[in-house]
Amino acid sequence: MNRLKSFFISALTTVSIIIIVWAVFRLVQDGISVGWVGTALTALPIALYLANLYRFTTARTSRNLTGMVAIVAIGVLLAAVGTVTDTPQGGLALFLAVGMMLGTLLYVFWYSRLERPLNQTLVAGQKLPTVSFMDVTGTAVSPADLAGEKALYLFYRGNWCPLCMAQIREVAAQYRELAQRGVRVVLISPQPQSHTARLADRFEVPMLFWVDTDNRAARRLGIAHEHGVPAGFEVLGYKSETVLPTVLLVGEDGRILYSSQTDNYRVRPEPAEFLRVLDALA
């Protein structure tokens, strides 16, 4: 199923752009048509939404994207009206509109869901299992190196993931607040070391950037995501397997104080939530 998902998002993006271009072409060729306006309205929301994500400013969305789904539904209704008011092209317009509606619903209610059960090994109160990583210089590191300190471990999918990048920016913006509470920030990804080094260069705050070589630690922790990288990103140096977005706040004794195991890649905790947990435990 994950393999199918890896192709789905690339296909949805491509198809939405093609349908927008075709709808605009028909409107230019044939004049204003209710059906083609409706078709364009079904494809525009997902295309604009995905384009906006790659501005790397959105760290989370609503779970069901109700506004976007409502706009797409209106587009389908207009396309349906077009089968009555327009030329024979109205049937094609409705067909494409319904297809985009289906694609949007699949994105919201299927693709976005990670289908991960709660990992009892990583819930609050459990001891963080022994795992090891590499830093950006190639030196072996592990949570044991931070024994006696609180640490926030943020497992992110890679530089290619816009929500991950926005989430990291949020955490960086709150770094001082976290540091004042004695928390070290550790960002972990299975992406190539060179990619992580480039990401580390973007930030002036002293966060730790670790690499999970071959996703070994993620597999041990039960948070590996097979075929979690969209198809085609292999040409940029990424492997098909990544990590499920996970945040762990670990105490000085190595026990987990807080665990976020989101079941939807678009729904992620805000830094304010980490601060509330820390203040409650103070």
Helices and strands as residue ranges (DSSP letters): H 2-30, H 34-53, H 66-85, H 89-106, I 107-111, G 120-122, E 133-135, E 140-141, G 143-146, E 150-155, H 162-173, H 175-180, E 183-189, H 193-201, E 208-211, G 213-215, H 216-221, E 224-225, G 233-236, E 242-243, E 246-250, E 256-260, H 271-281
